[in-house]
Amino acid sequence: MKIEPRTLPGFMELLPNEQIKFNSMMDKIRKSYEKFGFLPLDTPIIEMADVLLAKAGGETEKQIYRFNKGDNDLALRFDLTVPLAKYVTEYYNELSFPFKRYQIGKVYRGERPQKGRFREFYQCDIDIIGDGELSIVNDAQMPSVIYITIKELGFDNFTIRINNRKILNGLFKELQLEDNSVEIMRIIDKLEKIGKENVTKCLQDLNIENDKIDKIMSFIEIEGSTDERLEALRKLNIENELFIQGLEELSQVVKHVRLFGVPDSNFNVDLTIARGLDYYTGTVYETFLNDYRELGSICSGGRYDNLAEFYTDRKLPGVGVSIGLTRVFSKLSELNIIKEENKSISKVLIVSMTESNDRALEIGTKLRDAGINADTYLEDKKIKAKFKYADKLEIPYVAIIGEEEEKNGTLSLKNMITGEQKEISLNEAIEVLKK
């Protein structure tokens, strides 16, 4: 009895032409990260459960894939941050600080699969970890990396929205609402999704007095340019120490983001950005493609006080951002807006019109030695089938080796887009194919 081949819901599989586009996006992200000196890191997909779950709790722990193998209690990683914390602690004496790393890898969450959400997905993370302290200038470097990365992916009209949670926490202390601060920030973070009226209702459900709700709403609705918003915050004359510290940090980040070369048109201060995760303690970021707001934030993150508090007494502050590549790719594909450059891995398909493939194999070797991706068709098929193969894989050129070409030491190069075909030397073919 045959088993029906099927893929689990929430796991993405792509056809080769789609995988080429996915890999291209991943390569651009990797190269952008490396431009800023971030070092590559790869950690195991499977970890000891007690190590991986040291920081987990609530909804996150319910989504963990956990299993036993022999006497070992194991789990699949659910993000790349916890493995980073373990790694930095384990190899602390061998690392140079600040430690700048990037990691691109799959993570696993057993949540209910739905459109745009996956159980297995790629994250592309960067983090800078300090030893004891970490300059606020590092917080400004993150938007510059985001800016370069999104530009490399082919988008110009996007906005990196920046805030500082100390400003929000300082406001809540001023209003004597610090006990509800985490829940309030989670509600504020939903403003764009659920609207002002629903945010107000959610705050009322926390039994917050209406006058305090009015102050919160007035605060997050401060408008104007980045500099005008910063000035408006100063004019509030809030004397809470945490608020003042957050405002100073945000001002420094804005100053240095500009020095890193990010145009004002691509970033702004947005007081509604809170980030739902409660381990963010300072600067927070979210990035939106302005023409495709339905995608939501495509790159987000922030500053945290102590990366590895569950593994060590050392204070290891950090700042980082993450791109959920699988979700972003899925959404961009759905909207048919991925900008692609190459539709094929191979630049040329070499086909032989004679009984022997010897000459075709020799030419393929020489083309690859010249740095050209070259495929050789080895099956005994009619020429029509060979061209159909090239056409289906969208290979842009076919190099034909017939009796005349073998005798002349040449090849006939056909452009599959224009239909033009010329008999030329190997060196001439290399020049054409390298363009």
C-alpha positions in Angstrom: 0.0 0.0 0.0 1.4 3.4 -1.0 1.7 6.2 1.5 0.3 9.6 0.3 3.1 12.1 0.1 2.1 15.2 2.1 3.7 18.0 4.0 2.8 19.0 7.6 0.7 22.2 7.8 2.9 25.2 8.8 6.0 24.0 7.0 7.1 25.7 3.8 8.4 23.8 0.8 9.3 25.6 -2.4 9.7 24.6 -6.1 13.3 25.2 -7.4 12.5 28.5 -9.1 11.0 29.8 -5.8 13.9 28.5 -3.8 16.3 30.4 -6.0 14.4 33.6 -5.1 14.4 32.7 -1.4 18.1 31.9 -1.4 18.8 35.2 -3.2 17.0 37.1 -0.4 18.9 35.2 2.2 22.2 35.9 0.5 21.5 39.6 0.3 20.6 39.7 4.0 23.8 37.8 4.9 26.0 40.1 2.9 24.4 43.2 4.4 25.1 41.9 7.9 28.7 41.1 7.1 29.2 44.6 5.7 29.0 45.8 9.3 31.4 43.3 10.8 28.8 40.8 12.2 30.3 37.4 12.6 28.5 34.2 11.5 27.2 31.8 14.1 25.3 28.5 13.9 23.8 26.8 16.9 22.1 23.4 17.2 18.5 23.1 16.3 18.1 20.6 19.2 19.1 21.7 22.7 18.7 20.2 26.2 15.2 21.2 27.3 16.3 22.7 30.7 18.9 24.9 28.9 16.5 26.0 26.2 13.5 26.6 28.5 15.4 28.5 31.2 13.8 31.7 30.0 10.6 30.3 28.6 7.1 30.5 30.1 3.5 31.1 29.4 2.5 30.9 25.7 6.0 30.3 24.5 6.5 27.2 26.6 3.2 25.8 25.2 4.5 26.1 21.7 7.8 24.3 22.3 8.5 21.0 20.4 9.8 18.8 23.3 10.6 15.1 23.2 12.7 12.4 24.9 15.5 10.4 23.3 16.8 7.8 25.6 17.5 9.6 28.9 17.7 13.0 27.3 15.0 15.6 27.6 15.3 17.6 24.4 13.6 20.5 22.6 13.7 22.3 19.3 14.9 25.9 19.4 12.0 28.4 19.3 14.1 31.5 18.5 17.8 32.3 18.0 18.1 34.6 21.0 18.1 31.9 23.8 20.7 29.8 21.9 22.8 33.0 21.6 22.5 33.5 25.4 23.7 30.0 26.0 26.5 30.3 23.4 27.9 33.6 24.9 27.9 32.2 28.4 29.5 28.9 27.3 32.3 30.5 25.2 32.6 33.8 27.2 36.4 33.5 27.7 37.0 32.9 24.0 34.9 35.8 22.6 35.8 39.4 22.0 33.4 42.0 23.3 31.4 43.7 22.1 30.4 40.5 20.4 28.7 41.1 17.1 27.1 38.0 15.6 24.5 37.2 12.9 22.6 33.9 12.6 20.3 32.8 9.9 18.5 29.5 10.7 15.3 27.6 11.2 13.3 27.8 14.4 10.2 25.9 15.5 7.0 26.8 17.2 4.0 24.5 17.6 1.3 27.2 17.1 -1.8 26.9 15.1 -0.8 27.2 11.4 -2.5 29.9 9.4 -1.9 32.1 6.4 1.4 33.8 6.8 2.3 32.0 10.0 4.5 28.9 10.1 5.6 26.2 12.6 9.1 26.0 10.9 10.6 29.2 9.7 13.8 31.0 9.0 14.9 34.0 11.2 17.8 36.3 10.3 19.1 37.8 13.5 21.9 40.2 14.4 22.9 41.1 18.0 25.6 43.1 19.6 26.4 41.9 23.2 28.4 44.0 25.6 30.4 42.8 28.7 29.0 44.8 31.6 28.1 47.7 29.4 27.2 48.6 25.9 27.3 52.1 24.3 24.0 53.6 23.2 25.6 54.3 19.8 25.2 50.5 19.1 21.4 51.1 19.3 21.9 53.6 16.4 23.8 51.1 14.3 20.8 48.7 14.1 18.7 51.1 11.9 21.7 51.6 9.7 22.0 47.8 9.2 18.2 47.6 8.6 18.4 50.5 6.1 21.2 48.8 4.0 19.5 45.4 4.2 16.0 46.6 3.0 17.6 48.6 0.2 19.6 45.5 -0.9 16.3 43.6 -1.0 15.1 46.2 -3.6 12.9 48.5 -1.6 13.3 52.3 -1.2 10.0 53.4 0.4 10.2 52.1 3.9 10.2 53.5 7.5 12.2 52.3 10.5 10.1 53.4 13.5 12.0 53.9 16.8 11.0 54.4 20.4 12.4 53.8 23.9 10.6 51.8 26.5 12.1 53.8 29.3 10.1 56.8 28.1 6.9 54.7 28.3 7.8 53.2 31.7 8.7 56.6 33.0 5.3 57.9 32.0 3.6 55.0 33.7 5.5 55.6 36.9 4.5 59.3 36.7 0.9 58.1 36.4 1.4 55.5 39.2 0.6 52.7 36.7 4.0 50.8 36.8 2.3 47.6 38.0 0.4 47.5 34.7 3.2 48.7 32.5 3.9 45.5 30.6 0.2 44.9 29.8 -0.3 48.6 28.9 2.7 48.4 26.5 1.3 45.3 24.8 -2.0 47.1 24.3 -0.3 50.3 22.9 1.7 48.1 20.6 -1.6 47.0 19.0 -2.8 50.6 18.2 -2.3 50.3 14.4 -4.0 46.9 14.3 -7.1 47.5 16.6 -7.5 51.3 16.5 -7.7 54.0 19.1 -11.2 53.1 20.4 -10.3 49.5 21.1 -7.0 50.5 22.7 -9.0 52.8 25.0 -11.4 50.0 25.8 -8.6 47.6 26.6 -7.1 50.1 29.0 -10.5 50.6 30.6 -10.6 46.8 31.1 -7.5 47.2 33.2 -9.5 49.5 35.5 -7.3 52.5 34.6 -9.0 55.8 35.4 -10.2 57.8 32.4 -8.0 60.8 33.1 -4.9 58.6 33.0 -6.1 56.9 29.9 -6.5 60.4 28.3 -2.9 61.2 29.2 -1.6 58.0 27.8 -3.5 58.5 24.5 -2.4 62.1 24.2 1.2 61.0 24.8 1.3 58.3 22.1 -0.6 60.6 19.6 2.1 63.3 19.7 2.6 64.2 16.0 5.2 66.0 13.9 8.7 65.3 12.6 11.2 63.3 14.6 12.7 66.5 16.0 9.3 68.0 16.8 8.3 64.9 18.7 11.5 64.9 20.7 10.9 68.6 21.5 7.2 67.9 22.5 8.5 65.2 24.9 10.9 67.7 26.5 8.1 70.2 26.9 6.0 67.7 28.9 8.4 68.5 31.8 8.0 65.0 33.2 10.5 64.7 36.1 10.6 61.0 36.4 14.3 59.8 36.2 13.5 56.9 33.9 11.6 59.1 31.5 14.5 61.6 31.3 17.0 58.8 30.7 14.9 57.3 28.0 14.4 60.7 26.3 18.2 61.3 26.4 18.9 57.8 24.9 16.3 58.3 22.2 17.8 61.7 21.3 21.3 60.2 21.1 20.0 57.3 18.9 18.4 59.8 16.5 21.6 61.8 16.3 23.8 58.8 15.5 21.3 57.2 13.1 21.8 60.3 11.0 25.6 60.1 11.3 25.3 56.4 10.1 23.8 57.8 6.9 20.2 56.9 7.3 18.0 59.5 5.7 15.2 61.1 7.7 12.8 59.9 5.1 13.5 56.3 6.1 13.2 56.6 9.9 11.1 58.4 12.5 10.3 58.5 16.3 7.0 56.7 16.9 5.8 56.7 20.5 3.3 53.9 19.8 6.1 51.3 19.2 6.4 49.3 22.4 7.2 45.7 21.3 5.1 43.1 23.0 8.0 41.1 24.5 8.7 42.3 28.0 12.5 41.7 28.0 13.1 44.8 25.9 14.3 47.5 28.2 15.3 50.5 26.1 15.4 51.3 22.4 12.9 49.4 20.2 12.4 49.2 16.5 9.8 48.1 13.9 10.2 48.4 10.1 7.4 48.8 7.6 7.3 48.8 3.8 5.1 51.9 3.2 3.5 50.6 0.0 2.7 47.2 1.6 1.6 48.0 5.2 -0.5 44.8 5.2 2.8 42.9 5.7 3.1 44.4 9.2 6.6 44.9 10.6 9.2 43.0 8.5 12.2 43.7 10.9 11.9 44.4 14.6 13.9 44.2 17.8 15.4 46.3 20.6 17.7 46.7 23.5 17.8 44.4 26.5 19.6 44.8 29.8 20.9 41.3 30.4 21.0 38.6 27.7 22.1 35.7 29.8 20.7 36.3 33.3 19.4 32.7 33.5 22.9 31.2 32.8 25.4 33.5 34.5 25.8 36.3 37.0 27.7 38.4 34.5 25.8 41.3 33.1 25.6 41.0 29.3 23.5 43.8 27.8 22.7 43.7 24.2 20.7 45.1 21.3 19.4 43.2 18.2 16.9 42.9 15.4 15.4 40.0 13.5 13.8 39.5 10.1 11.3 36.6 9.9 12.4 35.6 6.4 9.9 32.8 5.8 6.9 35.0 6.6 8.2 38.0 4.7 9.0 35.8 1.6 5.6 34.2 1.8 3.8 37.5 1.9 5.9 39.2 -0.8 5.4 36.1 -3.1 1.7 36.2 -2.4 1.6 39.9 -3.5 3.9 39.1 -6.4 6.3 41.9 -5.5 9.6 40.1 -5.0 12.2 41.7 -7.2 14.2 38.9 -8.8 17.4 39.2 -10.9 18.2 35.6 -11.9 15.5 33.1 -12.7 18.0 30.3 -13.2 21.0 28.9 -11.4 22.7 28.0 -14.7 23.7 30.7 -17.2 24.1 28.2 -20.1 23.0 24.7 -21.0 25.5 22.8 -23.2 24.0 20.3 -25.6 25.7 17.9 -28.0 24.2 17.2 -31.4 26.7 14.3 -32.0 26.9 10.8 -30.6 29.6 11.8 -28.1 29.3 14.2 -25.2 33.1 14.5 -24.9 33.4 18.0 -26.4 30.3 19.2 -24.4 31.9 18.0 -21.2 35.2 19.7 -22.0 33.5 23.0 -22.7 31.4 22.8 -19.5 34.5 22.4 -17.5 36.2 25.4 -19.1 33.1 27.6 -18.6 32.9 26.6 -14.9 36.7 27.3 -14.6 35.9 30.8 -16.0 33.3 31.3 -13.2 30.2 30.6 -15.3 27.5 28.3 -14.0 27.1 25.8 -16.8 24.8 22.7 -17.0 25.4 19.9 -19.5 22.5 17.9 -20.9 23.6 14.2 -20.9 20.4 12.4 -21.9 20.0 10.9 -25.4 17.0 13.0 -26.5 16.0 14.9 -29.6 17.1 18.5 -29.8 13.5 19.7 -29.2 13.5 18.1 -25.8 16.8 19.6 -24.9 15.6 23.1 -25.8 12.4 22.5 -23.9 14.5 21.6 -20.8 16.4 24.9 -21.1 13.2 26.8 -21.6 11.4 25.3 -18.7 14.3 26.0 -16.3 14.6 29.6 -17.9 18.3 29.1 -18.7 19.1 32.1 -20.8 21.6 30.5 -23.2 22.1 27.2 -24.9 25.6 26.2 -26.3 25.2 23.8 -29.2 28.0 21.4 -30.1 27.4 19.8 -33.6 29.7 18.2 -36.1 30.6 21.5 -37.7 31.4 23.1 -34.3 33.6 20.1 -33.3 35.5 20.4 -36.5 35.9 24.2 -36.2 36.7 24.2 -32.4 33.7 26.5 -31.8 30.2 26.4 -30.4 26.9 27.9 -31.5 25.5 30.1 -28.7 21.7 30.7 -28.7 20.1 33.4 -26.7 16.8 31.8 -25.5 15.2 35.2 -24.9 15.8 36.8 -28.3 16.3 33.6 -30.4 19.6 35.0 -31.8 22.2 32.3 -32.5 25.8 32.7 -33.5 28.8 30.3 -34.0 31.6 31.7 -31.9 34.8 30.7 -30.2 34.9 29.6 -26.5 36.6 32.8 -25.4 34.0 34.9 -27.2 31.3 32.8 -25.5 32.9 33.4 -22.1 32.8 37.2 -22.7 29.1 37.0 -23.6 28.1 34.8 -20.7 30.0 36.9 -18.2 27.9 40.0 -19.0 
